[in-house]
Amino acid sequence: MKENKIILLLGGILFSQIISKILKKFIKQSRPIKTKTYGMPSSRATILSFIVFYLILTNKLSNKSNFIIILIGLISLLMKYYLKEHSLSQLIFGIILGSIIAYIFYFISIKFE
C-alpha cells in the first residue's frame, strides 16, 4: 500500500469517527440498552465499513480476500446487534455512512496517483 493510501486510510478512520460523533449529537437516538451515549449512527459500523470498502476499492485483492474482509466486518457488527448495543437501523445507517466516506476517500486517493 502506498504512503498516500495509508495516510488517507488513517485520515478516513478519524473523519468517520468525527462525523459519527457529530451525527449522534444531532440525532440523539437511544441505544437498545440503557446507556448514557447515543447509538445513531453506530461509530463502529461507520469505521468498519469505511475500512472494508476503502481496502477493497484501493487494492486489487482476490475475491476470496474481499470475502474474508467483508465477513470479518459483518461478524463484528452482528455482535453489536446481538449484544443489543445497537439496533439494526443504527448499524445499517453506520454502514451506509462509512461506505460513502470510503468512496469519497477512494476518489481522493485516485487524485494522488
PyMOL commands that set and color helices and strands:
alter all, ss='L'
color gray80, all
select helices_A, chain A and resi 3-27+43-58+63-82+88-112
alter helices_A, ss='H'
color red, helices_A
deselect
rebuild
show_as cartoon
